[in-house]
């Protein structure tokens, strides 16, 4: 059982930036691909960024150039740098770990990001 804890969400002004963190309970990045999903009110959860065990990253078209995913193996933490946040945006961001060994995903509890002036 893996435990993921997100943090870093909050209220930010339009055009602002945030860095979200996802702390894993142990060293898992060698056997899990990591990802960040976003879910806005009334919408489906969508993958916005992913990073593989080897460090390859991928992004949804809607966030390319604004979001950056990274990981710190020593800290067992994955980050999502979010820049140029759009106004009136509100969503929960969830961290996920997808095993490369067995077909199983783990999810964090989510952290809320609200963009408002």
N, C-alpha and C positions, 0 to 999 in steps of 0.2 A: 504494500500500500504506500503510494507516494503522496506527499502532502505539498501543495503549492499555495503560497500566500502572496497575493498581490498587494501593492501599496503604491502611493504616489498620486492617486486621483484627487480631484477637487474642483474648485471653481476657478476658471481662468478667463481672461478677457479675450475677445476675438483677436486673432492674429498672434496670440500668445503661445507659449510652449509648456510642455510638461514632460517629465520623465517617469514612466511607470516602471516598477520593479516587480519581479516575480521570484521569490526565494523558495528554492526546493529544500526539502528536509534533509537531503543527503546528496552526494555526488551522483548525478544521473545523466549528465549531458553526453556521455559516451554511448548510451543505449537508448536515449530518447531524442527524437526531433521535437523542438519546442515551437510554440506558436502563440500568437496573440489574436484573439477574436474580439469583435465589437458587436454589440447589440443595442440598437436605438429603440426607443419606445414604439411598439407596433410593428417592428420589422424583424426579419430573421437574423439570426446570428451569422456573421460573415467573418471569414479569415482575412485579416489585414496584413499580417506579416508572419513569416516563418523562418526558422534557422535550423539547419540539419546538424547532425552530430559532427560533421566535418566542417561546419561553419558556413555552408552555402546559404544565402538568404534569398527570399522571394517576397514580393509585395503585391497587394491588390493594386490594380491600375489607379484606383481612386486616391491612393495614398502615396504613390511613388513620388519621390523627391521631397516629401514632407515627413515621412516616418522612417525611423531607423531602428532595426532590431539588432541587438548584440547580446553577448553572454560573457560572464566572468566565471570561468571554471573554478577558480580558487574560492569564490564566494558562493558558488552554487546558485547564481542569480542571473536571470535573463532580464534585459531591459527593453523598453520601447520608448524611444525618444519621439515625441510628437511635436511638430512645429506647424506654425501657420494654421492654428485651429480656426475653424469656420464659426461664424456667429450663430447663436441659437442652437448649437449642436449639443446634444446630450446623449450619452451612451454609457453602458457598462462595458468595461474591457476585461476580458477573461484570458488567463494564461492556461495553456494546455501543454501536456507532455504526451507524445505519441511514441509508444514503444516500437523499436525496430526488431524486436524478438518475437513478441506475441501481439495479436491484434487487440490492443487495449489503449484507451486514452484516460488520462487523469486531468481533472479540471480544478482550477482555483475557484474561490468564492466570488471573484470579480471586484473591480474597483470602479467607481463612478466618476466620469468626467463630464463636467457641465461648462459650456462656453456661453458666457453672458456678460454684457456690459452693465 
